[in-house]
Amino acid sequence: MEAIREWIAGMDSAGLMAVGWKLLGALLIFIIGRWVAQAITALLVRAMTRRKLDAMLVSFLEAIFYITLLLCVVLAAISYLGIAITPLIAILGGAALAVGLALQSTLSNFAAGFMLVIYKPFTKGHYVTAGGVSGTVDRVGLFNTWLITTDNCRVTVPNSVITESAITNFSAFERRRCDMNIRIDPGDDLKTARAAIMNAITGHEKVLADPEPALLLMELTDYSVNFSARAWLRTSDFWAVRSELLGNIKESLEASGCSIALPQHKVHYAGDQSPKQD
């Protein structure tokens, strides 16, 4: 600071005025350049949107375009001040290498984000399980992906965590199969129970006819007969229709005289001993 003060003290008023105009010019270049960078980025985003590019790709490229243009603006402002850019670029390159070595995880997140945009295992609006988190994809950024959970919380997941783990995309297809495990009492008539379950499924207007619903007998246990009911639904209707089907199946079984099985334990007493009550 002392050296700067001595430098300023040694300058005459004309020199100070020239430096002031230089600083003002550099500031104007930065302000106007940033506005231009924002305008160009907005134009590019609109152009990509009109061409119906994937929303996730548009968001990712938007960030890259703006950062690149802003860097050019900063270099132009520095050049206006009379500072040589070439040595500065060399210094920045060396610094970038050092920073890159120190921030390998950050760079891996950037590379992972690029891979997510290119290969598109999901897109904005898809409901996924990725990186151990389930939610609706809100945005894929340069380093992180934002998911909105069902209770309306936003979870930030590093991109590298997502690409290094299995990704389940529940919204990838228009149809999903709904599997429902149903246990009925062993004393119920199987034909009656089957008919009651199938009537409840096929009677719902949002259950798809192709592929056809199916009812499989899966297991016989000590206290229940276990069925697996399978129906194909539109992905957008899945959870609401599944909930309705479970209620309809229970009502249909009860109306036919059948019942849902509950776990039971039988206790046998030897001799004439009566069970003790607490």
C-alpha positions as CSV (number, residue, x, y, z in Angstrom):
1,M,0.0,0.0,0.0
2,E,2.9,2.4,0.8
3,A,4.3,1.8,-2.7
4,I,1.0,2.7,-4.3
5,R,0.7,5.8,-2.2
6,E,4.2,6.9,-3.3
7,W,3.3,6.2,-6.9
8,I,0.2,8.3,-6.7
9,A,2.0,11.1,-4.8
10,G,4.7,11.2,-7.6
11,M,2.1,11.8,-10.3
12,D,0.8,15.2,-11.4
13,S,-2.9,16.0,-11.8
14,A,-2.8,15.2,-15.5
15,G,-1.4,11.7,-14.8
16,L,-4.0,11.1,-12.1
17,M,-6.7,12.2,-14.5
18,A,-5.5,9.8,-17.2
19,V,-5.4,6.9,-14.7
20,G,-8.9,7.8,-13.6
21,W,-10.2,7.8,-17.1
22,K,-8.6,4.4,-17.7
23,L,-10.2,2.9,-14.6
24,L,-13.6,4.4,-15.6
25,G,-13.2,3.1,-19.1
26,A,-12.3,-0.4,-17.8
27,L,-15.3,-0.3,-15.5
28,L,-17.7,0.7,-18.3
29,I,-16.2,-2.1,-20.5
30,F,-17.0,-4.6,-17.7
31,I,-20.5,-3.3,-17.0
32,I,-21.5,-3.0,-20.7
33,G,-19.7,-6.2,-21.6
34,R,-21.5,-8.1,-18.9
35,W,-24.9,-6.8,-20.1
36,V,-24.0,-7.9,-23.7
37,A,-22.9,-11.3,-22.4
38,Q,-26.2,-11.7,-20.7
39,A,-28.1,-10.6,-23.8
40,I,-26.2,-12.9,-26.1
41,T,-26.7,-15.8,-23.7
42,A,-30.4,-15.1,-23.6
43,L,-30.6,-15.1,-27.4
44,L,-28.7,-18.4,-27.6
45,V,-31.1,-19.9,-25.0
46,R,-34.1,-18.7,-27.0
47,A,-32.6,-20.1,-30.2
48,M,-32.0,-23.5,-28.6
49,T,-35.4,-23.5,-27.0
50,R,-37.1,-22.8,-30.4
51,R,-35.2,-25.8,-31.8
52,K,-36.7,-27.8,-29.0
53,L,-33.4,-28.9,-27.5
54,D,-33.5,-30.8,-24.2
55,A,-34.2,-28.4,-21.3
56,M,-31.3,-30.0,-19.3
57,L,-28.9,-29.4,-22.2
58,V,-30.0,-25.8,-22.6
59,S,-29.5,-25.1,-18.9
60,F,-26.0,-26.6,-19.0
61,L,-24.9,-24.8,-22.1
62,E,-26.3,-21.5,-20.8
63,A,-23.9,-21.6,-17.9
64,I,-20.9,-22.4,-20.1
65,F,-21.7,-19.7,-22.6
66,Y,-22.2,-17.0,-20.0
67,I,-19.0,-17.8,-18.1
68,T,-16.9,-17.9,-21.3
69,L,-18.3,-14.5,-22.5
70,L,-17.8,-13.0,-19.1
71,L,-14.2,-14.1,-19.0
72,C,-13.7,-12.4,-22.4
73,V,-15.2,-9.2,-21.0
74,V,-12.8,-9.3,-18.0
75,L,-9.8,-9.8,-20.3
76,A,-10.9,-6.9,-22.5
77,A,-11.2,-4.6,-19.4
78,I,-7.8,-5.6,-18.2
79,S,-6.3,-5.0,-21.7
80,Y,-7.8,-1.5,-21.8
81,L,-5.9,-0.7,-18.6
82,G,-2.7,-1.3,-20.5
83,I,-1.9,-4.6,-18.8
84,A,-0.4,-7.2,-21.2
85,I,-2.8,-10.1,-21.6
86,T,-0.4,-12.7,-23.0
87,P,1.7,-13.0,-19.8
88,L,-1.5,-12.9,-17.8
89,I,-3.0,-15.7,-19.7
90,A,0.2,-17.8,-19.1
91,I,-0.1,-17.0,-15.4
92,L,-3.8,-17.9,-15.4
93,G,-3.0,-21.2,-17.2
94,G,-0.5,-22.2,-14.6
95,A,-2.8,-21.2,-11.8
96,A,-5.6,-23.1,-13.5
97,L,-3.4,-26.2,-13.6
98,A,-2.6,-25.9,-9.9
99,V,-6.2,-25.3,-9.0
100,G,-7.3,-28.2,-11.2
101,L,-4.9,-30.5,-9.3
102,A,-6.3,-29.2,-6.0
103,L,-9.9,-29.4,-7.1
104,Q,-10.0,-32.8,-8.8
105,S,-13.3,-33.7,-7.3
106,T,-14.9,-30.4,-8.6
107,L,-13.5,-31.1,-12.1
108,S,-14.9,-34.7,-11.9
109,N,-18.3,-33.2,-11.1
110,F,-18.0,-31.0,-14.2
111,A,-17.0,-33.9,-16.4
112,A,-19.9,-36.0,-14.9
113,G,-22.3,-33.1,-15.6
114,F,-21.2,-33.1,-19.2
115,M,-21.8,-36.8,-19.5
116,L,-25.2,-36.5,-18.0
117,V,-26.1,-33.9,-20.6
118,I,-24.7,-35.9,-23.5
119,Y,-26.1,-39.4,-22.6
120,K,-29.3,-38.1,-20.9
121,P,-30.2,-40.9,-18.5
122,F,-32.9,-38.5,-17.4
123,T,-34.2,-35.0,-18.2
124,K,-35.9,-32.2,-16.4
125,G,-39.2,-33.3,-14.9
126,H,-38.3,-37.0,-14.7
127,Y,-38.8,-38.8,-11.3
128,V,-35.6,-40.7,-10.6
129,T,-33.5,-42.3,-7.9
130,A,-29.9,-41.1,-8.4
131,G,-27.0,-40.9,-6.0
132,G,-29.2,-42.5,-3.3
133,V,-31.8,-39.7,-3.6
134,S,-35.3,-40.0,-5.0
135,G,-36.9,-36.9,-6.5
136,T,-38.0,-35.0,-9.6
137,V,-35.1,-33.6,-11.7
138,D,-35.1,-29.8,-11.4
139,R,-31.8,-28.8,-13.0
140,V,-28.4,-30.2,-14.0
141,G,-25.8,-27.6,-13.3
142,L,-22.0,-27.5,-14.0
143,F,-21.2,-29.4,-10.8
144,N,-24.4,-30.5,-9.1
145,T,-27.9,-31.8,-9.9
146,W,-30.9,-30.5,-8.1
147,L,-33.7,-33.0,-7.2
148,I,-37.1,-32.0,-5.7
149,T,-38.4,-34.6,-3.3
150,T,-42.0,-35.6,-2.8
151,D,-42.2,-33.4,0.3
152,N,-41.0,-30.4,-1.7
153,C,-37.4,-30.3,-0.5
154,R,-34.5,-29.5,-2.9
155,V,-31.6,-31.9,-2.6
156,T,-28.3,-31.0,-4.2
157,V,-26.4,-34.1,-5.4
158,P,-22.8,-33.9,-6.9
159,N,-22.8,-35.0,-10.5
160,S,-20.0,-37.5,-10.0
161,V,-22.0,-39.2,-7.3
162,I,-24.8,-39.7,-9.7
163,T,-22.7,-41.1,-12.6
164,E,-20.9,-43.5,-10.2
165,S,-24.1,-45.1,-9.0
166,A,-27.1,-46.8,-10.4
167,I,-29.8,-44.5,-11.8
168,T,-33.4,-45.5,-11.8
169,N,-35.7,-43.4,-14.0
170,F,-39.3,-44.0,-13.2
171,S,-40.5,-41.6,-15.9
172,A,-38.5,-43.0,-18.8
173,F,-41.5,-44.7,-20.4
174,E,-45.2,-43.8,-20.8
175,R,-46.3,-47.0,-19.1
176,R,-45.4,-48.8,-15.8
177,R,-46.4,-52.1,-14.4
178,C,-48.0,-51.9,-11.0
179,D,-47.3,-54.9,-8.7
180,M,-49.6,-55.4,-5.7
181,N,-49.1,-58.2,-3.1
182,I,-52.4,-59.4,-1.7
183,R,-52.8,-61.9,1.1
184,I,-56.2,-63.6,1.6
185,D,-57.4,-66.0,4.3
186,P,-56.6,-69.7,3.6
187,G,-60.2,-70.6,4.3
188,D,-61.5,-68.4,1.4
189,D,-62.5,-69.9,-1.9
190,L,-59.7,-69.3,-4.4
191,K,-62.0,-68.9,-7.4
192,T,-64.1,-66.3,-5.6
193,A,-61.1,-64.4,-4.4
194,R,-59.5,-64.4,-7.9
195,A,-62.7,-63.1,-9.5
196,A,-63.1,-60.4,-6.9
197,I,-59.5,-59.1,-7.3
198,M,-59.7,-59.2,-11.1
199,N,-63.0,-57.4,-11.2
200,A,-61.6,-54.6,-9.0
201,I,-58.6,-54.2,-11.4
202,T,-60.3,-54.5,-14.8
203,G,-63.2,-52.3,-13.5
204,H,-60.9,-49.3,-13.1
205,E,-61.0,-47.0,-16.1
206,K,-57.3,-46.1,-16.0
207,V,-56.0,-49.6,-16.0
208,L,-54.6,-50.4,-19.5
209,A,-56.0,-53.3,-21.4
210,D,-52.8,-54.0,-23.3
211,P,-50.8,-55.6,-21.7
212,E,-53.6,-57.4,-19.9
213,P,-53.8,-57.4,-16.1
214,A,-52.6,-60.6,-14.5
215,L,-53.1,-62.4,-11.1
216,L,-50.5,-64.9,-10.0
217,L,-50.6,-67.3,-7.1
218,M,-47.2,-66.8,-5.5
219,E,-47.1,-68.5,-2.1
220,L,-49.0,-70.6,0.4
221,T,-48.1,-69.8,4.0
222,D,-49.4,-70.9,7.4
223,Y,-51.8,-68.0,7.7
224,S,-52.4,-66.7,4.1
225,V,-52.6,-67.4,0.4
226,N,-50.4,-64.8,-1.4
227,F,-51.3,-63.4,-4.8
228,S,-49.4,-60.9,-7.0
229,A,-51.7,-58.7,-8.9
230,R,-50.1,-56.9,-11.9
231,A,-51.7,-54.1,-13.9
232,W,-50.2,-51.7,-16.5
233,L,-50.8,-48.0,-15.9
234,R,-49.7,-44.7,-17.4
235,T,-46.7,-43.4,-15.6
236,S,-48.4,-40.1,-14.9
237,D,-51.3,-41.9,-13.2
238,F,-49.2,-44.5,-11.4
239,W,-49.4,-43.6,-7.7
240,A,-52.9,-42.3,-7.6
241,V,-54.3,-45.3,-9.5
242,R,-52.3,-47.8,-7.4
243,S,-53.8,-46.3,-4.2
244,E,-57.3,-46.5,-5.7
245,L,-56.8,-50.1,-6.8
246,L,-55.7,-51.3,-3.4
247,G,-58.8,-49.8,-1.9
248,N,-61.0,-51.3,-4.6
249,I,-59.5,-54.8,-4.2
250,K,-60.1,-54.8,-0.4
251,E,-63.8,-53.7,-0.9
252,S,-64.3,-56.2,-3.7
253,L,-62.9,-59.1,-1.5
254,E,-65.1,-58.1,1.5
255,A,-68.2,-57.9,-0.8
256,S,-67.5,-61.4,-2.1
257,G,-67.2,-62.8,1.4
258,C,-63.3,-63.1,1.4
259,S,-61.0,-61.3,3.7
260,I,-57.4,-60.0,3.9
261,A,-55.3,-62.3,5.9
262,L,-53.6,-61.1,9.1
263,P,-50.6,-62.8,10.8
264,Q,-51.7,-65.5,13.2
265,H,-50.0,-67.5,15.9
266,K,-51.5,-70.7,17.3
267,V,-50.6,-71.7,20.9
268,H,-51.1,-75.3,22.0
269,Y,-51.3,-76.3,25.7
270,A,-50.3,-79.7,26.9
271,G,-52.5,-81.7,29.3
272,D,-55.3,-80.0,31.2
273,Q,-53.4,-76.8,32.0
274,S,-55.3,-73.6,31.3
275,P,-53.6,-70.6,29.9
276,K,-52.5,-68.1,32.5
277,Q,-53.8,-64.5,32.1
278,D,-51.6,-61.5,33.0
